[in-house]
Amino acid sequence: MQMIIVDDEAHWADNLSMHKPWHKLGIEQVHKAYSGREALQILETHPIDIVISDIIMPEMTGIELIERIRLRDKKIKCIILSGHSDFEFTKEALRNQAVDYLLKPPTDTELFGAVKTAIDQLTAEWESISSFERTENTLRENLPLLRGQLLLDALHGQRMSIEEWNRKLVSYGLPFSCGDSALLLVRMEEEFEQYKNNGQQLMEYAIVNMAEEIIGEFAEVWGVKEEHGYLAFLIQLKAGHSEVGKETILEKLAIQLQYKVKQFLKGSLSIVMTEWFKLPEQLSERYRQASAYFMQIVGDEREFVMRVGELEQNDSQGALDAIYQPPTLINLLEAGRWDAAEEKLSAVFTELDERWSESLEHCMEAGFLIASSFTHLAHRNGRTLTKLLGEEIQPLQSGEAFSSINKLRKWSIGVLGKLKEGTSNEIKDFRSLYVMKTQQFVEKNLHLDVSLRTLADHVNLHPTHLSKIYKIETGEGISNYVASLRMDRACHLLRATEKKVYEISMEVGYLDPAYFIKVFKRQFGVTPQDYRDGNNSLTDSYEN
């Protein structure tokens, strides 16, 4: 055991740590610290069992130190030393579960007695934790998890001696032995997707229970959910059952499981069965084959019961065509041609359905190209696909989106819609920003050059592009906006100031007063001076 003495008075910490026969109590190492902070640093790097601390210290009191220790490790035993017999200190020490509260200077009997009590408490607690009975209880509580993990390890080919395998089977109460076995892989179909975020585990648990009930009269059943989302069931004949026709019987029971799940859980199952094999030597290889056959069926085929040997390897040669034909998906996305991009995806999935419904590789090839096109668009716009898609990124990250043509189709069309919505909003925001910058510049510089070229240079766009953006966003041309603003400001200056007409002409951007007067008259039907006189006459009449 290790202990630490904490006291800001160095002679106390030195004396208690260096001049006491702690080894007689089984204390192997005694540390010392002159502050609470120093003590916490030592606690970070050493497995301290007991802390003896002064209560009054600068920066951090002994009570505060205990509170910090409790947040890290509730098992460490703490003893308080103090020169004060204040009841409040005692109460705080007890509240923080201090073993003892000793007044300075403590006698050796008091000090050793408190440390002995702490050691006894630690010993009792660890004996309880490591007791055989508690270990057995913990094993029982975690038995489903342990059984599941053992089967997963075996499916993935984790090396284990026959002796170790048999020992774990007995320890976990599994009625299996080395010998003939079969494996069922079960895929829950689309009807169960509604439970994905709420109730999925209950559905899986129900299917496992139903499998044990239906197949259990004929064979031992050991089930677990593997990483691709399939339910894997290891099957081994029960003692006394004839091996004659066992393949046919297992197939009938698998069909019965399908039927009962459809009847009571309102969902479909697809099942792949292996041939019988030697357990545990051939389990990993049979699992790999079953998974490969399952993944091979990426088309619309579902609700089947199929034996691995019944499937023929798809040796079809050839490459995808539709996804590579110009214009490519990435070109359509960059151009914002959303309808054409959707038509492109439709053509890709039509080809997959018609030519490659049994080729996982072609489905994955299409999926990778689609996902990379979406990712490129996001990055091109200064975003990440993860941020744009939110939870919809998960099927891509897990690979679930590529597991069947239907899943890839559903994911791709959904993501395309999200990208269109997000990109359209961003484009609208960008357009609004350019319009705002343009209008602000015109308002501040109306008396200077506010030609289209000058405005385009200000916002770093081509004049034609700026003109188009402005028209889309406001419904009017930039020249109309500038002319309207000039006339509005001229009217205001004529009404509110006594500036000369030529001065106003210069202020609103007309270098030639005669031209200004001509434009003003064409707009309002009167000259600027007549406009001013008319407003002055109207004002005088109101005043009179």
C-alpha positions as CSV (number, residue, x, y, z in Angstrom):
1,M,0.0,0.0,0.0
2,Q,1.0,3.6,-0.5
3,M,0.2,6.6,1.6
4,I,0.7,10.4,1.4
5,I,1.2,13.0,4.2
6,V,0.0,16.5,3.3
7,D,0.8,19.5,5.5
8,D,2.0,23.0,4.7
9,E,4.2,22.9,7.8
10,A,7.2,21.1,6.4
11,H,8.4,19.7,9.7
12,W,5.1,17.9,10.2
13,A,5.1,16.4,6.7
14,D,8.8,15.4,7.0
15,N,8.5,13.9,10.5
16,L,5.4,11.8,9.8
17,S,6.6,10.6,6.4
18,M,10.2,9.8,7.3
19,H,10.4,8.9,11.0
20,K,7.5,6.5,11.6
21,P,7.6,2.7,11.2
22,W,4.9,2.5,8.6
23,H,6.3,-0.7,7.2
24,K,5.0,-2.6,10.2
25,L,1.4,-1.8,9.0
26,G,2.2,-2.9,5.5
27,I,2.7,0.6,4.1
28,E,5.3,0.1,1.4
29,Q,5.8,3.7,0.3
30,V,5.1,7.1,2.0
31,H,4.9,10.3,0.0
32,K,4.8,13.9,1.3
33,A,3.3,17.1,-0.1
34,Y,3.4,20.6,1.3
35,S,0.1,21.7,-0.4
36,G,-3.2,20.3,-1.6
37,R,-2.2,21.0,-5.2
38,E,1.1,19.1,-4.8
39,A,-0.8,16.2,-3.3
40,L,-3.2,16.1,-6.3
41,Q,-0.2,15.9,-8.6
42,I,1.2,13.0,-6.7
43,L,-2.2,11.3,-6.7
44,E,-2.2,11.6,-10.5
45,T,1.0,9.5,-10.9
46,H,0.9,7.1,-7.9
47,P,-1.6,4.5,-6.7
48,I,-2.3,6.2,-3.3
49,D,-4.4,4.2,-0.9
50,I,-4.4,6.5,2.2
51,V,-4.2,10.3,2.6
52,I,-3.3,12.0,5.9
53,S,-3.9,15.7,5.6
54,D,-3.8,18.9,7.7
55,I,-7.1,20.7,7.6
56,I,-5.9,24.4,7.6
57,M,-3.6,25.1,4.6
58,P,-3.3,28.0,2.2
59,E,-4.9,27.8,-1.3
60,M,-6.7,24.5,-0.6
61,T,-7.9,23.2,2.8
62,G,-7.8,19.6,3.8
63,I,-11.6,19.4,3.4
64,E,-11.3,20.8,-0.1
65,L,-8.6,18.3,-0.9
66,I,-10.8,15.4,0.3
67,E,-13.6,16.7,-1.9
68,R,-11.4,16.7,-4.9
69,I,-10.1,13.2,-4.1
70,R,-13.6,11.9,-3.8
71,L,-14.4,13.1,-7.4
72,R,-11.4,11.0,-8.6
73,D,-11.5,7.9,-6.5
74,K,-14.1,7.1,-3.8
75,K,-12.0,4.2,-2.4
76,I,-9.0,6.3,-1.1
77,K,-9.1,6.6,2.7
78,C,-8.6,10.0,4.2
79,I,-7.5,11.0,7.8
80,I,-7.7,14.6,8.9
81,L,-5.1,16.3,11.2
82,S,-5.9,19.6,12.9
83,G,-4.9,21.9,15.6
84,H,-8.5,22.9,16.1
85,S,-11.3,21.0,17.8
86,D,-14.0,23.0,16.0
87,F,-17.1,20.9,15.6
88,E,-17.8,22.3,12.1
89,F,-14.5,20.9,10.9
90,T,-15.3,17.6,12.4
91,K,-18.7,17.6,10.7
92,E,-17.3,18.4,7.3
93,A,-14.7,15.6,7.7
94,L,-17.4,13.1,8.5
95,R,-19.6,14.3,5.6
96,N,-16.6,13.5,3.3
97,Q,-16.2,10.1,4.8
98,A,-12.9,10.7,6.6
99,V,-11.7,7.7,8.5
100,D,-10.7,9.8,11.6
101,Y,-10.2,13.4,12.8
102,L,-7.1,13.7,14.9
103,L,-6.0,16.7,16.9
104,K,-2.3,17.8,16.6
105,P,0.0,16.5,17.9
106,P,-1.5,13.0,17.7
107,T,0.1,10.2,19.7
108,D,1.6,7.2,17.8
109,T,-1.2,5.1,19.1
110,E,-3.8,7.4,17.7
111,L,-2.1,7.8,14.4
112,F,-1.3,4.1,13.9
113,G,-4.8,3.2,15.1
114,A,-6.4,5.5,12.5
115,V,-4.2,4.2,9.7
116,K,-4.9,0.6,10.8
117,T,-8.6,1.3,10.6
118,A,-8.2,2.7,7.1
119,I,-6.2,-0.4,6.0
120,D,-8.9,-2.7,7.5
121,Q,-11.6,-0.9,5.6
122,L,-9.6,-1.1,2.3
123,T,-8.9,-4.8,2.8
124,A,-12.6,-5.5,3.6
125,E,-13.8,-3.6,0.5
126,W,-11.4,-5.3,-1.9
127,E,-12.1,-8.7,-0.5
128,S,-15.8,-8.1,-1.1
129,I,-15.1,-7.0,-4.6
130,S,-12.9,-10.0,-5.4
131,S,-14.9,-12.6,-3.5
132,F,-15.9,-15.7,-5.4
133,E,-19.6,-15.2,-4.7
134,R,-19.5,-11.6,-6.0
135,T,-17.6,-12.8,-9.0
136,E,-20.2,-15.4,-9.7
137,N,-23.1,-12.9,-9.3
138,T,-21.3,-10.5,-11.7
139,L,-20.8,-13.3,-14.2
140,R,-24.5,-14.2,-14.0
141,E,-25.5,-10.6,-14.5
142,N,-23.2,-10.2,-17.5
143,L,-23.7,-13.7,-19.0
144,P,-25.7,-12.6,-22.1
145,L,-22.9,-10.1,-23.0
146,L,-20.1,-12.6,-22.3
147,R,-21.8,-15.3,-24.4
148,G,-22.4,-12.8,-27.2
149,Q,-18.8,-11.6,-27.2
150,L,-17.5,-15.2,-27.2
151,L,-19.5,-16.1,-30.3
152,L,-18.4,-12.8,-32.0
153,D,-14.8,-13.6,-31.2
154,A,-15.2,-17.1,-32.7
155,L,-17.0,-15.8,-35.8
156,H,-14.1,-13.4,-36.4
157,G,-11.6,-16.2,-36.1
158,Q,-10.0,-15.4,-32.7
159,R,-7.5,-18.1,-32.0
160,M,-8.3,-20.2,-28.9
161,S,-7.3,-23.7,-27.9
162,I,-9.9,-26.4,-27.7
163,E,-9.3,-26.6,-23.9
164,E,-9.9,-22.8,-23.6
165,W,-13.0,-23.1,-25.8
166,N,-14.5,-25.9,-23.8
167,R,-13.7,-24.2,-20.5
168,K,-15.5,-21.1,-21.6
169,L,-18.5,-23.0,-22.9
170,V,-18.8,-24.7,-19.5
171,S,-18.2,-21.4,-17.5
172,Y,-20.9,-19.6,-19.5
173,G,-23.4,-22.4,-19.3
174,L,-23.5,-23.0,-23.0
175,P,-24.7,-26.5,-24.0
176,F,-22.4,-26.7,-27.0
177,S,-19.5,-29.0,-27.7
178,C,-16.9,-29.5,-30.4
179,G,-18.6,-31.2,-33.4
180,D,-21.1,-30.7,-36.2
181,S,-22.9,-27.3,-36.2
182,A,-24.6,-25.0,-38.7
183,L,-24.9,-21.2,-38.9
184,L,-27.9,-19.1,-39.7
185,L,-27.5,-15.4,-40.7
186,V,-30.7,-13.4,-40.5
187,R,-31.3,-10.0,-42.0
188,M,-34.1,-7.9,-40.7
189,E,-35.8,-6.2,-43.7
190,E,-37.1,-2.7,-44.3
191,E,-40.2,-3.0,-42.1
192,F,-38.0,-2.9,-39.1
193,E,-36.3,0.4,-40.0
194,Q,-39.1,2.2,-38.3
195,Y,-37.7,1.0,-35.0
196,K,-34.1,2.1,-35.8
197,N,-34.0,4.9,-33.3
198,N,-36.6,3.5,-30.9
199,G,-37.2,-0.2,-30.1
200,Q,-34.7,-1.8,-32.4
201,Q,-33.0,-3.8,-29.6
202,L,-36.4,-5.0,-28.4
203,M,-37.2,-6.3,-31.9
204,E,-33.9,-8.1,-32.1
205,Y,-34.4,-9.6,-28.7
206,A,-37.9,-10.8,-29.7
207,I,-36.5,-12.5,-32.8
208,V,-33.7,-14.2,-30.8
209,N,-36.3,-15.5,-28.4
210,M,-38.6,-16.7,-31.2
211,A,-35.6,-18.5,-32.9
212,E,-34.8,-20.2,-29.6
213,E,-38.4,-21.3,-29.1
214,I,-38.9,-22.6,-32.7
215,I,-35.5,-24.2,-33.3
216,G,-34.9,-25.1,-29.7
217,E,-36.8,-28.4,-29.7
218,F,-34.6,-29.7,-32.4
219,A,-31.2,-28.0,-31.6
220,E,-29.3,-25.8,-29.3
221,V,-29.4,-22.2,-30.4
222,W,-26.8,-19.5,-29.6
223,G,-27.5,-16.1,-31.0
224,V,-25.8,-12.7,-31.3
225,K,-26.0,-9.5,-33.4
226,E,-22.8,-9.0,-35.6
227,E,-21.3,-5.8,-36.9
228,H,-23.2,-5.9,-40.3
229,G,-26.5,-5.8,-38.5
230,Y,-27.3,-9.5,-39.1
231,L,-28.4,-11.8,-36.3
232,A,-26.1,-14.9,-36.3
233,F,-27.4,-18.1,-34.8
234,L,-25.1,-21.1,-34.1
235,I,-27.1,-24.3,-34.3
236,Q,-26.1,-27.7,-32.9
237,L,-28.3,-30.8,-32.7
238,K,-29.5,-31.8,-29.3
239,A,-28.6,-35.2,-28.0
240,G,-30.9,-38.0,-29.1
241,H,-32.0,-36.3,-32.4
242,S,-31.3,-38.2,-35.5
243,E,-28.9,-36.5,-38.0
244,V,-31.0,-37.9,-40.9
245,G,-32.6,-35.1,-42.9
246,K,-31.2,-32.4,-40.6
247,E,-30.6,-30.0,-43.5
248,T,-34.3,-30.2,-44.5
249,I,-35.5,-29.9,-40.9
250,L,-33.4,-26.8,-40.3
251,E,-34.7,-25.2,-43.5
252,K,-38.3,-25.8,-42.5
253,L,-37.6,-24.3,-39.1
254,A,-36.1,-21.3,-40.7
255,I,-39.2,-20.8,-42.9
256,Q,-41.3,-21.2,-39.7
257,L,-39.3,-18.5,-38.0
258,Q,-39.9,-16.2,-41.0
259,Y,-43.6,-16.9,-40.8
260,K,-43.9,-16.3,-37.1
261,V,-41.9,-13.0,-37.2
262,K,-44.2,-11.8,-40.1
263,Q,-47.3,-12.8,-38.2
264,F,-46.5,-11.3,-34.8
265,L,-43.8,-8.7,-35.4
266,K,-45.1,-7.5,-38.8
267,G,-41.7,-7.6,-40.4
268,S,-39.8,-9.7,-42.9
269,L,-36.6,-11.8,-42.5
270,S,-34.1,-13.0,-45.1
271,I,-32.1,-16.0,-44.0
272,V,-28.8,-17.6,-45.3
273,M,-27.9,-21.1,-44.0
274,T,-24.5,-22.8,-44.1
275,E,-23.8,-26.4,-44.6
276,W,-23.0,-28.4,-41.4
277,F,-19.4,-27.9,-40.3
278,K,-16.9,-28.7,-37.5
279,L,-17.1,-26.4,-34.5
280,P,-15.0,-24.4,-33.7
281,E,-12.4,-25.0,-36.4
282,Q,-14.6,-24.1,-39.4
283,L,-16.9,-21.5,-37.8
284,S,-15.0,-18.4,-38.9
285,E,-14.7,-19.6,-42.5
286,R,-18.4,-20.6,-42.7
287,Y,-19.4,-17.2,-41.3
288,R,-17.3,-15.4,-43.9
289,Q,-18.9,-17.4,-46.7
290,A,-22.4,-16.7,-45.4
291,S,-21.7,-13.0,-45.1
292,A,-20.3,-12.9,-48.6
293,Y,-23.3,-14.6,-50.0
294,F,-25.6,-12.3,-48.2
295,M,-23.8,-9.2,-49.4
296,Q,-23.8,-10.7,-52.9
297,I,-27.6,-10.3,-53.1
298,V,-27.9,-6.5,-53.4
299,G,-31.0,-6.3,-55.6
300,D,-34.6,-6.4,-54.6
301,E,-34.7,-10.1,-53.6
302,R,-35.8,-10.5,-50.0
303,E,-37.7,-12.8,-47.7
304,F,-35.7,-15.8,-48.9
305,V,-34.3,-18.8,-47.1
306,M,-31.2,-19.9,-48.9
307,R,-28.4,-22.4,-48.3
308,V,-24.9,-21.1,-49.1
309,G,-24.3,-24.0,-51.5
310,E,-27.4,-23.0,-53.5
311,L,-26.0,-19.6,-54.6
312,E,-23.8,-19.5,-57.6
313,Q,-20.9,-17.2,-57.6
314,N,-21.6,-14.2,-59.8
315,D,-18.8,-14.3,-62.4
316,S,-20.3,-11.6,-64.6
317,Q,-17.6,-9.5,-66.1
318,G,-18.1,-5.9,-67.1
319,A,-18.1,-2.3,-65.9
320,L,-20.7,0.2,-64.8
321,D,-21.7,2.5,-67.7
322,A,-24.4,5.0,-66.7
323,I,-22.4,6.7,-63.9
324,Y,-19.4,7.3,-66.2
325,Q,-21.3,8.7,-69.2
326,P,-21.0,12.5,-69.6
327,P,-22.1,14.7,-68.1
328,T,-20.9,13.1,-64.9
329,L,-22.7,13.4,-61.6
330,I,-20.0,15.7,-60.3
331,N,-20.4,18.1,-63.3
332,L,-24.1,18.3,-62.8
333,L,-23.8,19.0,-59.1
334,E,-21.2,21.7,-59.7
335,A,-23.5,23.4,-62.3
336,G,-26.5,23.2,-59.9
337,R,-28.5,21.1,-62.3
338,W,-30.4,19.3,-59.7
339,D,-33.1,17.7,-61.9
340,A,-30.5,16.4,-64.3
341,A,-28.5,15.0,-61.3
342,E,-31.6,13.1,-60.1
343,E,-32.1,11.7,-63.6
344,K,-28.5,10.6,-63.6
345,L,-29.0,8.7,-60.3
346,S,-32.1,7.1,-61.7
347,A,-30.2,5.9,-64.7
348,V,-27.4,4.5,-62.5
349,F,-29.9,2.6,-60.3
350,T,-31.8,1.3,-63.4
351,E,-28.5,-0.2,-64.6
352,L,-27.7,-1.7,-61.2
353,D,-31.2,-3.3,-61.0
354,E,-31.1,-4.7,-64.5
355,R,-27.5,-5.9,-64.8
356,W,-25.8,-6.0,-61.4
357,S,-28.5,-7.1,-58.9
358,E,-26.1,-9.8,-57.6
359,S,-22.9,-7.9,-57.5
360,L,-22.0,-6.2,-54.3
361,E,-18.8,-4.8,-55.9
362,H,-20.8,-2.9,-58.6
363,C,-23.2,-1.5,-56.0
364,M,-20.2,-0.4,-53.9
365,E,-18.5,1.1,-56.9
366,A,-21.5,3.2,-57.7
367,G,-21.9,4.1,-54.0
368,F,-18.3,5.3,-53.7
369,L,-18.6,7.5,-56.8
370,I,-21.9,9.0,-55.7
371,A,-20.6,9.7,-52.1
372,S,-17.3,11.2,-53.5
373,S,-19.3,13.5,-55.8
374,F,-21.5,14.7,-52.8
375,T,-18.4,15.2,-50.7
376,H,-16.7,17.2,-53.4
377,L,-19.7,19.5,-53.7
378,A,-19.7,20.1,-50.0
379,H,-16.0,20.8,-49.8
380,R,-16.2,23.1,-52.9
381,N,-18.7,25.2,-51.0
382,G,-16.5,25.4,-47.9
383,R,-18.6,22.9,-45.9
384,T,-18.3,19.3,-44.7
385,L,-20.6,16.6,-45.8
386,T,-21.0,15.6,-42.1
387,K,-22.3,19.1,-41.2
388,L,-24.6,19.2,-44.2
389,L,-26.2,15.8,-43.7
390,G,-26.3,15.5,-39.9
391,E,-27.5,12.0,-38.9
392,E,-27.8,11.0,-42.6
393,I,-24.0,10.7,-42.7
394,Q,-24.2,7.5,-40.5
395,P,-25.2,5.0,-43.2
396,L,-22.2,6.2,-45.2
397,Q,-19.8,5.9,-42.3
398,S,-21.1,2.5,-41.3
399,G,-21.2,1.2,-44.9
400,E,-24.9,0.4,-44.5
401,A,-25.7,2.7,-47.5
402,F,-23.8,0.3,-49.8
403,S,-25.3,-2.9,-48.5
404,S,-28.1,-3.1,-51.1
405,I,-29.2,-1.2,-54.2
406,N,-32.4,-0.1,-52.6
407,K,-30.6,1.3,-49.5
408,L,-28.1,3.1,-51.8
409,R,-30.9,4.5,-53.9
410,K,-32.9,5.7,-50.9
411,W,-29.8,7.3,-49.3
412,S,-28.5,8.9,-52.5
413,I,-31.9,10.6,-53.4
414,G,-32.3,11.7,-49.8
415,V,-28.9,13.3,-49.7
416,L,-29.3,14.9,-53.1
417,G,-32.4,16.6,-51.7
418,K,-30.6,17.9,-48.6
419,L,-27.7,19.1,-50.7
420,K,-30.0,21.0,-53.0
421,E,-31.8,22.6,-50.1
422,G,-28.6,23.5,-48.3
423,T,-26.8,24.8,-51.4
424,S,-29.8,26.8,-52.6
425,N,-30.0,28.5,-49.2
426,E,-26.3,29.3,-49.3
427,I,-26.6,30.6,-52.9
428,K,-29.5,32.8,-51.8
429,D,-27.4,34.1,-48.8
430,F,-24.5,34.8,-51.1
431,R,-26.7,36.7,-53.5
432,S,-28.2,38.8,-50.7
433,L,-24.7,39.6,-49.5
434,Y,-23.6,40.8,-52.9
435,V,-26.7,42.9,-53.3
436,M,-26.2,44.5,-49.9
437,K,-22.5,45.3,-50.6
438,T,-23.4,46.8,-54.0
439,Q,-26.2,49.0,-52.5
440,Q,-24.0,50.2,-49.6
441,F,-21.3,51.2,-52.0
442,V,-23.7,53.1,-54.3
443,E,-25.3,54.9,-51.4
444,K,-21.9,56.1,-50.1
445,N,-20.4,56.9,-53.5
446,L,-23.4,58.2,-55.5
447,H,-21.4,61.4,-56.4
448,L,-18.6,59.3,-57.8
449,D,-18.3,56.6,-60.4
450,V,-20.9,53.9,-59.7
451,S,-20.8,52.3,-63.1
452,L,-21.4,48.5,-63.4
453,R,-17.7,47.9,-63.9
454,T,-16.8,49.8,-60.7
455,L,-19.4,48.0,-58.7
456,A,-18.3,44.6,-60.1
457,D,-14.7,45.4,-59.2
458,H,-15.8,46.4,-55.6
459,V,-17.4,43.0,-55.0
460,N,-14.9,41.0,-57.0
461,L,-17.4,39.6,-59.6
462,H,-17.6,39.8,-63.4
463,P,-20.0,42.7,-64.4
464,T,-22.3,40.3,-66.3
465,H,-22.4,37.9,-63.3
466,L,-23.1,40.8,-60.8
467,S,-25.8,42.1,-63.1
468,K,-27.5,38.7,-63.2
469,I,-27.3,38.1,-59.5
470,Y,-28.7,41.5,-58.7
471,K,-31.6,41.0,-61.1
472,I,-32.4,37.6,-59.7
473,E,-32.4,38.8,-56.1
474,T,-34.1,42.3,-56.4
475,G,-36.2,42.0,-59.6
476,E,-34.6,45.1,-61.1
477,G,-31.4,46.0,-62.9
478,I,-28.5,47.8,-61.2
479,S,-28.8,50.8,-63.5
480,N,-32.5,51.2,-62.6
481,Y,-31.6,51.1,-58.9
482,V,-28.8,53.7,-59.3
483,A,-31.1,56.0,-61.4
484,S,-33.9,55.6,-58.9
485,L,-31.6,56.4,-55.9
486,R,-30.2,59.5,-57.7
487,M,-33.7,60.9,-58.3
488,D,-34.9,60.1,-54.7
489,R,-31.8,61.8,-53.3
490,A,-32.2,64.8,-55.6
491,C,-35.8,65.2,-54.6
492,H,-34.8,65.1,-50.9
493,L,-32.0,67.7,-51.4
494,L,-34.4,70.0,-53.4
495,R,-36.9,69.8,-50.6
496,A,-34.7,69.9,-47.6
497,T,-31.7,72.2,-48.6
498,E,-31.1,75.5,-50.4
499,K,-28.3,74.0,-52.5
500,K,-28.1,75.2,-56.1
501,V,-29.4,72.8,-58.8
502,Y,-25.9,72.3,-60.2
503,E,-24.6,71.5,-56.7
504,I,-27.3,68.9,-56.3
505,S,-26.6,67.6,-59.8
506,M,-22.9,67.0,-58.8
507,E,-23.9,65.4,-55.5
508,V,-26.1,62.8,-57.1
509,G,-23.6,61.9,-59.7
510,Y,-24.5,64.0,-62.8
511,L,-21.5,66.0,-63.9
512,D,-23.6,67.9,-66.5
513,P,-26.4,69.9,-64.8
514,A,-28.2,70.3,-68.2
515,Y,-28.4,66.5,-68.5
516,F,-29.5,66.2,-64.9
517,I,-32.4,68.6,-65.5
518,K,-33.4,66.7,-68.6
519,V,-33.5,63.4,-66.8
520,F,-35.3,64.9,-63.8
521,K,-38.0,66.4,-66.0
522,R,-38.4,63.1,-67.9
523,Q,-38.9,61.4,-64.6
524,F,-41.2,63.9,-62.8
525,G,-42.6,66.1,-65.6
526,V,-41.1,69.3,-64.1
527,T,-37.6,70.8,-63.9
528,P,-35.8,70.5,-60.6
529,Q,-36.4,74.2,-59.9
530,D,-40.1,73.9,-60.6
531,Y,-40.2,70.9,-58.3
532,R,-38.6,72.9,-55.5
533,D,-40.8,75.9,-56.1
534,G,-43.9,73.7,-56.2
535,N,-42.9,72.2,-52.8
536,N,-42.1,75.6,-51.3
537,S,-45.5,76.9,-52.4
538,L,-47.2,73.9,-50.9
539,T,-45.3,74.5,-47.7
540,D,-46.2,78.2,-47.6
541,S,-49.9,77.4,-48.1
542,Y,-49.9,75.0,-45.2
543,E,-48.2,77.6,-43.0
544,N,-50.7,80.2,-43.9
